[in-house]
Amino acid sequence: MSNESYEDLAELATGDYDLAERQALRRVAGLSTELEDVTEVEYRQLRLERVVLVGVWTTGTATDAENSLQELKLLAETAGSQVLEGLIQRRQRPDPATYIGSGKATELRDIVVATGADTVICDGELTPGQLRQLEDIVKVKVIDRTALILDIFAQHAKSREGKAQVELAQLSYLLPRLRGWGGNLSRQVGGRAAGGVGIGGRGPGETKIELDRRRIRERMAKLRRQIGGMSVARETMRARRARREVPAVAIAGYTNAGKSSLLNRITGAGVLVEDALFATLDPTVRQARTPDGRLFTIADTVGFVRHLPHQLVEAFRSTLEEVGEADLILHVVDGSHPDPESQIAAVREVLSDIEGVRDIPEIIVINKADAVDPVVLTRLTMRERRSVVVSARTGAGIDEVLALIERDLPRLDHHVHLLVPYDRGDLIARAHQEGEVLSVDHTGDGTVLRARVPAGLYHELERTAKPVETV
């Protein structure tokens, strides 16, 4: 068996193992020893079990607000929660003190008691003051949408770079919200209590909260250095592909739209596929070929979501650069979603912050065609002229996607008709791998090659081979 076959089997086995491992451990509801009064603990841990969802509807229609809360429900369940109740309040703007107003906060407290919930999740990003005051009223943990998404990322990150990116995002979110209960973090410490700094650290010293903030900032600086070092390897790989002039395709889209399934259909990569939000965090780059045999790389990237925390966008910037360096973007959309247009808008909003993306051609891939409403499908295809309908589950439409990739990738401008010496078979192999071979004839003097090739290979062939016309 060839090395390529062993590598393919290894990748497939890894994907199957990831999926089996993900399904092997599941959180069991009802086994918590959660304190009834959250003020009894000094540090809170994000243990989501039985939750009540709360949203504030400020703009759009009631359907938009319900869809947003449905998405929050999926996020909570992905984090391992059991959703007990969901509430929406119509307001012009969130209450600056408690997010939903003191009266509604009291009503929320009654619902928490009646349902036996241990956590409230708000469909928005709360300020530190809103978080503290709402928690003081409901007497259970209060988590906002940002903290929930960060928790999911922390559960799913596997690579060293992914874990570092998630930790940096979590610390960035935590820093302005760091606080203690009562006076615990306001006490002043010195000497050994200040971290054992000895001389110069005794006396009144810094408060415990100041000490924790300083340590968080130091850890964040270290993580930024580590991520910067790890991104060098990614940049090196991109530069190597650029030198070989292998065109690049990036798969982008909303979370759980079917990006990894599409990658598997196109390349047979065996990447983890799971019906869960943010199942893919670490970018996967694979090779594939167009119908005419041209080689290209295709990258699966992290999924997006409405109101994606800016901490995550900043932390994953090096990963998102895979999209910015691509020659073509496949924007995957879940056609079976109640509001696919809003998903497209959310993805484009994030992509617009990545340098160079606006100039890259985009193809809308409407996935899950086997479950899409025909009315929605017609509306989408009329709105998005550069679109194709596929089903990554059944394989329908994949040939059309490959044909569009072949059409939209940068063309190979250099046509060659040369006699290549037999001792330079490596150039023939590169022509097959990097270019489009039209014909190969073996003669007594060497191999006659007719092909379209990238500039780098063209110059190498010119130095080594002879034009056929002069032979």
Order of alpha helices (4+ residues) and beta strands (2+ residues): alpha-beta-alpha-beta-alpha-beta-alpha-beta-alpha-alpha-alpha-beta-alpha-beta-beta-alpha-alpha-beta-alpha-beta-alpha-beta-alpha-beta-alpha-beta-beta-alpha-beta
